[in-house]
Amino acid sequence: MKLTNTLTMKKEDFATYEPGVVKMYTCGPTVYGRAHIGNLRSYIMEDVLEKALEYEGYRVDRVMNITDVGHLTSDADTGEDKMLKGARKEHKSVLELADMYTKAFFEDCARLNIRKPATVVPATTRIEDFIEMVQALLTKGYAYIAGGNVYFDTSKLDRYHVFGNQNAEDLAVGVRDSVEEDGNKRNKTDFVLWFTKSKFEDQELKWDSPWGIGYPGWHIECSAISLRELGEHLDLHCGGIDNAFPHHTNEIAQSEAYLGHSWCTHWFHVLHLNDAGGKISKSKGAKLTVSLLEEKGYDPLVYRLFNLQSHYRKPLTFSFESLDNAAQAYQKLTARVTALGKGGQPDMAKAEPYIERFKAALGNDLNTAGALTVLYDMLKSDLTDATKRWLAGDFDRVLGLDLLSGKGAESGKAAVDSGLAEEIEGLIAKRAEARKNKDWAAADAIRDELAARHVVVKDTPQGVQWHIEN
């Protein structure tokens, strides 16, 4: 398998420290609000990556943190704690807010067939580990105390900007101008390891430490949790591209200073989901959630397919028109699989070339669009229905589209053989073209022809749905 490594900006052979085992860390959500679909793009692609590695034969040990303290509204260590701000807004305690939105996050993940990592660690459960790591960095001379807070001293590093090949737009999120400046910092790029009450008198969550009552900075949590759960050598660290700087840059700085050796060999970053106005984010007040998509009539797996049709290294532009196209593609795909006959045994000799093609697509920097092409080519082939069904289920171990769930059955397609289904889909496509050209007479004629064959056609926000009436 080859994957693009953000450290080198090159597509490299993926290798692990321990043969056959992937130590994988995923930056989890800051649980002050419901995740928007831009956040969830990263988690979808990380889920596909984990499952693709398993498909390739690896054992994947995956860890995710839950940020329930210490993430400020500015990545420059200024502003308010996002959790405290969210708790005040919703009239809840910070831990009540964290519990509510942690549950909501994993509910959304379940709707999108994103598997919950085997190990999930809320930051508030590891305070002793954070204190131990901060103390070690002070002892080694990589940190200093100023104004009651503990800071990492980036001037002690030979190289701080490890993701130097990233373009300015991708890094801009990490250097936002802020109304308030932190005058305690020796260097502009220094970052907080531990805040004391000198930062926020009204901070709800705080703990005793050698430096005073306070709470950890955002960056220290991922390093300490990863080191405790996955050891000193991490194979794969994942996140959205906006985490690359400063969050992941700071993780590398503090982890390697603490360890005294290189830490993570491969960095996997998913680019932004945009709309017409730019990157979709909570700070823009965007309300695009999985729940909203469901309210509008979309199956959440339509959104998963929408992401798989693109490449994780490319920005993806969202619109409801493009989601409608994905919905139509999803409907056709599930109908085609559901219509396959259920008898017989798969011909594994004839299935093998398609398996190899599927692996090759995934192995080429997680080319999910290429993997979908293999699926479509397989369904159009002259393989037996039993072989097609087996392959669809095998591929779906990675794709996660519920291809064998019988989703086409509710519209009566289960009783339609694949040849007739293809003929009906062809007529529906011609009707759509006629409607697009405002040729209403032709569109009505096709609808009448379908009705004469007992095919009921319904136009929905997810595209055209049809079933055969008995």
Secondary structure, DSSP 8 states (H G I E B T S, - for coil): -EEEETTTTEEEE---SBTTEEEEEE---B-SS---HHHHHHHHHHHHHHHHHHHTT-EEEEEEEEB-S--BSSTTS-S-BHHHHHHHHHTS-HHHHHHHHHHHHHHHHHHTT----SEEEEGGG-HHHHHHHHHHHHHTTSEEEETTEEEE-GGGSS---TTTTS-HHHHGGGG---SS--TT-SSTT-EEEEEETTT-TT-SS-B--TT-SEEE-HHHHHHHHHHHHH-S-EEEEEEEGGGIIIIIHHHHHHHHHHHSS--EEEEEEE--EEETTEE--GGGT----HHHHHHTT--HHHHHHHHHTS-TTS-EE--HHHHHHHHHHHHHHHHHHHTS---S---HHHHHHHHHHHHHHHHBT--HHHHHHHHHHHHHSS--HHHHHHHHHHHHHHH-S-TTS-TTGGGTGGGS-HHHHHHHHHHHHHHHHHHHTT-HHHHHHHHHHHHHTTEEEEEETTEEEEEE--
